[in-house]
Every structure is written in structure tokens, then in C-alpha cells.
């Protein structure tokens, strides 16, 4: 009997998110695929690559092969899945998403969606993070292009092999308001950040803050090719290879000279 292709799915928007459910639906349309979902019980956007070390974690069954991790992060979901559900055999592929909103440029370091893929490649599992750029005047979002894209990528990986070496994952961003788009291989853009926080007071007069949303302002890096943001602005799907090695190799010689 032919073994099914095993895909582990997680996200950072929570187990009830439309993007996650759209991803699962798209994957289950493929032949001979086994999909297991382990997702956070609550939204964990911008949690980064964090693990929960100060309290216990609990799997809660939502449906067949579908679990939420009580107050867990995407990294928790992957880490625990590999030591429990997949303790005898690793999944063939890990997919994190479909995120509600982009994950481009340095935002990748904040992203729980990207962190799910990071945790996957740390355990030698080919991994994809996929995010949908949103028009937030339509908060429900349309994930149909993201669904077609992930089906195309999974089929291509199954027919050949994962295109990246160890400890590298694919970071995919889907443009909004389009049903068709070509894929561009891109580098991570350079985002311009601001500091946006909003002061409020509760009925007792106590102050609290909400962190605001920054506008998506990017500029190209000093390199050839197209950035993820440029590709999205031009109406393309952006696909960026991301490596976990954060060493600043170009600065090593300068640092040696500085120490001398």
C-alpha cells in the first residue's frame, strides 16, 4: 500500500482562522495526502520564534487529525507535534499559514507564521510559511490564490524535491485582490519602521496601551533582483528563501580589525 504524503500544518492566527481552514481544505484536495493540524488555541501574531517554558501545554482535540494547543505558540505546536504525534516518523512537509496579513522584510523576525517554518527546518523538515497580503477593508479576505499557490508548490515538491538546503525555508506572500499571479523569487525587503502606540484609559482611569499597525513602507536593498515588497506591489506572488544563519559574515573582518 502506498504511503500517504504527510503534511503538518500550523499557524499563528489560531485554530479557527479562515486562512488555516482554507489551507487545510486546499491540501485535502490533493491525492494521497495526510494532513494533521496543530495550531494555537489563541491568536499568537508577532510572537516570533518563542517556546513556552514556564507553564505546561495541553493538546485539545478539535476534529480528526486536528488539534489546538492550549495557549501554545506556533513553535510549541511544531516542537510538541514532533515529539508526540510524529515521534516514529517525521512529516514530509510542514506548512505554516495561511497568515492573515503579509510577512515581508524584517517582519519575518516578528512573525509566528515564519517561526513555525523555522522550527520545522530546525528539525530537518522541508517547510513553507505562506501569508496573504490583506485589504483590511475586506476583513474576511479571499484566500483562493493562496490555495492554488500552495497546491502548486506541494505538487512540485512531491514530484521532485524541496529546492532549499538544510535550515532554509520558503517564505511566500500572496498579493491581495487578484485571482491570478506569477511567482517571483525575491529577497527580503528593507522595511521602514515607526513607533505607533495608542493610549487609552479603562473605566477606573488606569492607563493602558494598544500597539498600532505600521504602514507598509519598504525600500530596496543594495542588491540585484526584486524584493518581496516590490514583487507584491507589482502584483506578483513573492517567494523568498530564508536562512536561519544570522551571522553577519561581511562584518567579521571589520570586527577582527576593531578588536586589534
MOGIJO-V923524 format. One record per pair of residues at least 4 apart in sequence whose ideal C-beta (glycine too) atoms are under 7 Angstrom apart, sorted by the first residue. I is the first residue (numbers start at 0). J is the second residue. Records with the same first field share a line. If there is no record, write none. Layout:
I=J, J
//
This chain:
1=31
3=31, 32, 33
4=31, 32, 33, 91, 157
5=33, 90, 91
6=26, 32, 33, 34, 90, 91, 92, 94
7=35, 37, 77, 80, 90, 93
8=22, 23, 34, 36, 94
9=37, 38, 73, 76, 77, 95, 115
10=16, 18, 19, 38, 73, 95, 96, 98, 112, 115
11=39, 43, 44, 46, 73, 98, 111, 112, 115
12=16, 18, 19, 42, 44, 98, 99
13=38, 39, 40, 41, 42
14=19, 38, 39, 40, 61, 67
16=20, 99
17=21, 139, 140, 142
18=22, 96, 97, 98, 99, 131, 142
19=23, 38, 97
20=24
21=25, 97, 142, 146
22=26, 94, 96, 97, 149
23=27, 34, 36
24=28
25=146, 149, 150
26=32, 34, 153
27=32, 34
28=150
29=150, 153, 154
34=64
35=64, 84
36=64, 65, 66
37=66, 68, 76, 80
38=67, 76
39=43, 67, 68, 71, 72, 73, 76
40=59, 67, 68, 69, 70, 71
41=70
43=72, 73, 111
44=111
45=109, 110, 111
46=72, 111
47=108, 109, 111, 114
48=74, 114, 117
49=72, 74
50=72, 74, 75, 78
51=56, 71, 72, 75
56=68, 69, 71, 75, 79
57=69
58=66, 68
59=66, 67, 69
60=66
61=65, 66, 67
68=75, 76, 79
71=75, 76
72=111
73=77, 95, 111, 112, 114, 115
74=78, 114, 115, 118
75=79
76=80, 115
77=81, 93, 115, 118, 119
78=82, 118
79=83
80=84, 85
81=85, 89, 122
82=86
85=89, 90
89=122, 124
90=124
92=125, 153, 156
93=116, 119, 124, 126
94=127, 129, 149
95=112, 115, 116, 128
96=112, 128, 129, 130
97=129, 130, 131, 142, 145
98=102, 112, 130, 131
99=131, 133, 140
100=130, 133
101=130, 132, 172, 215, 231
102=106, 107, 110, 112, 113, 128, 130, 170, 172
103=172, 187, 188, 227, 228, 237
104=187, 188, 189, 190, 217, 227, 228
105=190
106=110, 190
107=113, 170, 187, 241
110=114
111=115
112=128, 130
113=117, 128, 170
114=118
115=119, 128
116=120, 126, 127, 128, 168
117=121, 168, 243
118=122
119=124, 126, 168
120=124, 126, 165, 166, 167, 168, 243
121=166
123=165
125=156, 161
126=168
127=152, 168, 169, 171
128=168, 170, 171
129=145, 149, 171
130=172, 173
131=140, 142, 145, 173
132=172, 173, 174, 175, 231
133=140, 175
134=175, 176
142=146
143=147, 178
144=148, 173, 177, 178, 180
145=149, 173
146=150
147=151
148=152, 171, 173, 236
149=153
150=154
151=155
152=156
153=157
154=158
155=159
156=160, 161
163=167, 168, 169, 240
166=242, 243, 244
167=240, 241, 242
168=241
169=238, 240
170=239, 241
171=236, 237, 238
172=227, 231, 237
173=236
174=180, 231, 234, 235, 236
177=234
180=234, 235, 236
181=235, 236
182=235, 236, 238
183=225, 230, 235, 236, 237
184=238
185=224, 225, 226, 227, 230, 237, 238, 239
186=220, 222, 224, 226, 239
187=226, 227, 239
188=217, 226, 227, 228, 229
189=217, 218, 220
190=216, 217
191=216, 217, 218
192=213
193=213
195=211, 212, 213
196=208, 209, 210, 211
197=208, 209, 211
198=206, 208
199=207, 209
200=204, 205, 206
201=205, 207
215=228
217=226, 228
219=226, 229
220=226
225=229, 230
226=230
227=231, 237, 239
228=232
229=233
230=235, 237
231=235, 237
250=254
251=255
252=256
253=257
254=258
255=259
//
